[in-house]
Amino acid sequence: MHGFGIFVAGCLVSLSIVAVICIIAERIAKGYVPVMIAGLLAGVTILADITASAKLVDLQMFGMDLVADAGIFIFPVILLGQDYLNEFYGKKAAQVAVWGGFMAKIYLAIMLPFVLSNFFPWSIHATELQEASKITLALGARISIASIIAYFLAGFTNVYVYDRLKTITKNKKKWLWVRNNVSSNVAMLFDNILFCFIAFGGVLPFAVVWGMVLAGIMLKWILNWLDTIFLYIMYWFKENGIISGEHHLKHPEEAVAEGDVG
């Protein structure tokens, strides 16, 4: 069993990598920052799918034994990227990122079964890998469908709620934590329930699946508070011109009006 410390450490590593990539993008990509970040998020969505289908982990936290898929360390990072784009580049840029991830998932759902099938003959030296691939394919279709549906609904829910909260809070920095946490927590609720029951319902016992839902919601909400800290750090960097580039705290609609975001 792994405890709270291991979970937090894994989340911090994941968030740190994305934060560093965002900083690099701001420094070198200039007017193409949303494109670079959207590309990053598309790749991360594929990684989340692969890890979710490849590994389940046991976590012992708050006196409870929890079961979660390994993708739990990754999905909230996707929401952080969407919120970052929404905050600094507008709703349209965040929507483009969601569409990019959606297309990446479609591609993975089509190509993975094709590549692992017998259409490409297996090497006689890869018998064990071939047997392992059968398990991947058996669950792969359901996991892919579950992931596509959950990602699409959760992603656009996150973008919509965040944008509405920006209007309600008048885009003020002091309400950044509200925008980030409320939108992401609502999106995670959709994602976890849909993904777990579509992917594992009928395959694993109901109690296990429901346990995964509850574990996922709780753990992702904890992670969401951590990514709020990173969002504030990025905001501070922009305020102080460290990663300002061409978009130094422009109002989101300004960037769209000036053609910075398509």
C-alpha positions in Angstrom: 0.0 0.0 0.0 1.2 3.5 -0.8 0.2 6.5 1.4 -0.6 10.1 1.1 3.0 11.2 0.8 3.7 9.0 -2.2 0.5 10.3 -3.9 1.4 13.9 -3.3 4.9 13.4 -4.5 3.7 11.8 -7.7 1.3 14.6 -8.3 3.9 17.3 -7.6 6.3 15.7 -10.1 3.5 15.6 -12.8 2.4 19.2 -12.1 6.0 20.4 -12.1 6.7 18.9 -15.5 3.7 20.7 -17.0 4.6 24.0 -15.3 8.1 23.9 -16.7 6.9 23.1 -20.2 4.4 26.0 -20.0 7.3 28.3 -18.9 9.4 27.1 -21.8 6.5 27.6 -24.2 6.0 31.1 -23.0 9.7 31.9 -23.5 10.2 30.4 -26.9 6.9 30.1 -28.7 5.7 33.7 -28.4 2.4 34.0 -30.4 2.1 30.2 -30.7 2.0 29.4 -26.9 -1.6 28.1 -27.0 -0.7 25.8 -29.9 2.3 24.4 -28.1 0.4 23.8 -24.9 -2.5 22.3 -26.8 -0.1 19.9 -28.4 1.3 19.0 -24.9 -2.2 18.3 -23.6 -3.0 16.1 -26.6 0.1 14.0 -25.8 -0.8 13.9 -22.1 -4.3 12.6 -22.8 -2.8 9.6 -24.7 -0.5 9.0 -21.8 -3.4 9.1 -19.4 -5.3 6.5 -21.5 -2.3 4.1 -21.6 -1.5 4.3 -17.9 -5.2 3.9 -17.0 -5.5 0.7 -19.0 -2.0 -0.7 -17.9 -2.0 -0.3 -14.2 -4.2 -0.1 -11.1 -2.7 1.1 -7.8 -3.5 0.6 -4.2 -3.4 3.6 -1.9 -3.9 3.7 1.8 -5.0 7.1 2.9 -7.1 8.6 5.7 -7.5 5.1 7.1 -9.1 3.8 3.9 -7.8 1.3 1.3 -8.4 2.9 -2.1 -8.0 1.4 -5.6 -7.3 3.8 -8.5 -6.0 3.6 -12.1 -2.6 5.1 -12.6 -4.1 7.8 -14.9 -5.3 9.5 -11.8 -1.9 11.3 -11.5 -2.3 12.7 -15.0 -5.9 13.7 -15.8 -6.0 16.7 -13.4 -2.9 18.0 -15.1 -4.9 18.2 -18.3 -7.5 20.4 -16.5 -4.6 22.6 -15.2 -3.5 23.1 -18.8 -7.0 23.9 -19.9 -7.5 26.4 -17.1 -4.1 28.0 -17.8 -5.2 28.6 -21.4 -8.6 29.8 -20.4 -7.2 32.2 -17.9 -4.5 33.8 -20.1 -5.6 33.2 -23.7 -9.4 32.9 -23.5 -12.1 30.3 -23.8 -11.5 29.7 -27.5 -7.9 28.6 -26.9 -9.0 26.2 -24.1 -11.6 24.7 -26.4 -9.1 24.1 -29.1 -7.0 22.2 -26.6 -10.0 20.0 -25.7 -10.6 19.3 -29.3 -7.0 18.4 -29.8 -7.1 15.9 -27.0 -10.3 14.5 -28.3 -8.8 13.9 -31.7 -5.7 12.3 -30.1 -8.0 9.9 -28.2 -9.9 9.0 -31.4 -6.6 8.3 -33.2 -5.4 6.1 -30.3 -8.7 4.2 -30.2 -8.4 3.4 -33.9 -4.7 2.8 -34.3 -3.8 0.8 -31.1 -6.0 -2.2 -31.9 -4.9 -2.1 -35.5 -1.2 -2.1 -34.6 -1.6 -4.8 -31.9 -3.7 -7.0 -34.1 -2.4 -9.9 -36.2 -2.5 -7.7 -39.3 1.1 -7.1 -38.5 2.6 -10.6 -37.8 4.2 -11.0 -34.4 7.8 -12.0 -34.0 8.3 -15.5 -32.8 10.5 -14.0 -30.1 7.6 -11.9 -28.7 5.2 -14.6 -27.5 4.9 -13.1 -24.0 4.3 -9.6 -25.4 1.6 -11.0 -27.7 -0.3 -12.6 -24.8 0.0 -9.3 -22.8 -1.4 -7.4 -25.8 -4.5 -9.6 -25.8 -5.4 -8.4 -22.4 -4.7 -4.8 -23.5 -7.1 -5.3 -26.5 -9.7 -6.9 -24.4 -10.1 -3.9 -22.1 -8.7 -1.4 -24.6 -11.9 -0.8 -26.6 -14.0 -0.2 -23.5 -11.4 2.0 -21.9 -11.0 4.0 -25.1 -14.7 4.6 -25.5 -15.0 5.5 -21.8 -12.1 7.8 -22.0 -13.4 9.6 -25.1 -16.8 10.2 -23.7 -15.6 11.2 -20.3 -12.9 13.5 -21.7 -15.2 15.2 -24.1 -17.9 16.0 -21.6 -15.5 16.8 -18.7 -13.2 19.0 -20.9 -15.9 21.2 -22.3 -17.7 21.3 -18.9 -14.4 22.6 -17.4 -13.9 25.2 -20.1 -17.5 26.4 -19.9 -17.7 26.7 -16.1 -14.3 28.4 -15.9 -15.3 30.9 -18.5 -18.6 31.6 -16.8 -16.8 32.1 -13.5 -14.4 34.5 -15.1 -17.4 36.7 -16.1 -19.0 36.4 -12.6 -15.7 37.2 -10.8 -14.8 39.9 -13.3 -11.5 38.0 -14.1 -10.0 39.2 -10.8 -6.9 37.5 -9.5 -8.2 37.1 -6.0 -10.9 34.7 -7.3 -8.5 32.6 -9.4 -8.8 29.8 -6.9 -12.6 29.8 -7.2 -12.5 29.6 -11.0 -9.9 26.8 -11.0 -11.3 24.6 -8.2 -15.0 24.9 -9.0 -14.6 24.3 -12.7 -12.1 21.4 -12.3 -14.0 19.7 -9.5 -17.2 19.7 -11.5 -15.4 18.3 -14.5 -13.6 15.7 -12.4 -17.0 14.5 -11.1 -18.3 13.9 -14.6 -15.0 12.3 -15.7 -14.7 9.9 -12.8 -18.2 8.6 -12.8 -18.5 8.2 -16.6 -15.0 6.7 -17.1 -15.1 4.1 -14.2 -18.5 2.7 -15.0 -18.1 2.6 -18.7 -14.6 1.2 -18.6 -14.9 -1.3 -15.7 -18.6 -1.8 -15.1 -19.4 -5.5 -15.4 -15.7 -6.4 -15.6 -14.8 -5.6 -12.0 -17.2 -6.1 -9.0 -19.6 -3.1 -8.5 -18.1 -2.4 -5.1 -14.6 -2.1 -6.6 -15.8 0.2 -9.4 -17.7 2.4 -7.0 -14.6 2.5 -4.8 -12.6 3.6 -7.8 -15.1 6.4 -8.4 -15.0 7.6 -4.8 -11.2 7.3 -4.7 -10.8 9.1 -7.9 -13.0 12.0 -6.9 -11.3 12.4 -3.6 -7.8 12.1 -4.9 -8.4 14.4 -7.9 -9.9 17.0 -5.7 -6.8 17.0 -3.5 -4.6 17.2 -6.6 -6.8 20.1 -7.8 -5.9 22.2 -4.8 -2.2 21.5 -5.6 -2.6 22.6 -9.2 -4.2 25.9 -8.0 -0.9 26.7 -6.3 0.9 26.2 -9.6 -1.7 28.4 -11.4 -1.0 31.2 -8.9 2.8 30.7 -9.5 2.3 31.0 -13.2 0.2 34.1 -12.7 3.0 35.7 -10.6 5.5 34.9 -13.3 3.3 36.7 -15.8 2.7 39.7 -13.5 6.5 40.1 -13.1 7.3 39.7 -16.8 9.2 36.4 -16.3 7.1 34.6 -18.9 5.2 37.5 -20.3 6.0 37.0 -24.0 3.4 38.7 -26.3 0.5 37.9 -23.9 1.4 39.7 -20.7 -1.9 39.4 -18.8 -4.0 40.4 -21.8 -7.7 40.1 -21.3 -8.6 36.8 -23.0 -11.0 38.4 -25.5 -8.3 40.9 -26.3 -6.0 38.1 -27.5 -8.8 36.6 -29.7 -9.7 40.1 -31.1 -6.1 40.7 -32.0 -5.8 37.4 -33.8 -3.4 35.8 -31.3 -5.8 32.9 -30.8 -7.7 31.4 -33.7 
